[in-house]
Amino acid sequence: MLEAMPFLTVSSWSLSSLGENPFIWGGRSFENCGSLSQVSFNESSILTVDNAVFANCVRLERLLLPEFVGDYVNAALLECQGLRYIGVSKDSRDYSSTGGALYNTMGDSLVRYPSVTGNDSIRIPSKVRLIYGGGLFGNQASRIELGPRVEAIGPMAFLSCTNLTSITVPKAVKFIGERCFWNCPRLVMARFMGDAPEVDGYDILPKECKVYVRRDAKGWDAAGWKERYEIRFLD
């Protein structure tokens, strides 16, 4: 396994051919490659992802993943604020890529959406049921529309979505992870279309964010919600 890159100032890096034998990348392989904008692997590579493999790769825009990738790719990309495209080998058994976003093979779990899309508004596909922790980290859109089938949103899923002004949480959502909307300074309105979801702590939204709920929805009278947020009814 290569633990650290011997060069830190290249802007594009590609591994195109190492023969039939697999080559394992992991640990801190690309840590502090601050000028790196593109990374691609060959089909014989194995990427054993951990939280530091792409640490401080703030200019990484395009990432092409090999067939074999570890389980924590979303956590490993948390510091990649410039991502525009994430692709993966068509032979991957765990991941798929559509429109530059990374999903599980079934397409019903969003692993990571690019931070930079060039669009002020984005829509999460309707088949998505789970949004991974950090799944929309740093996205620059001001409007993000969630599909009606979303049931769970992981911790820090919308971390540092600094342009986001409002969010509508579908009725199907039953769980929201901790600090889901942290560092979203422009988020002033959250509409919840169903009952109060289970939360991993009530600090999921900015304190200034107003929470709008349906009059017939249940669970919003819990002390954690009422003490932290201004709860209003949808008209």
Salt bridges, closest charged atoms under 4 A:
GLU31 OE2 - ARG28 NH1 2.90
GLU61 OE2 - ARG84 NE 4.00
ASP91 OD1 - LYS90 NZ 3.58
GLU145 OE1 - ARG123 NE 3.33
GLU145 OE1 - ARG143 NH1 3.68
GLU151 OE2 - ARG129 NH1 3.03
ASP203 OD2 - ARG179 NE 3.94
ASP216 OD1 - ARG214 NE 3.38
GLU230 OE2 - ARG232 NH2 2.63
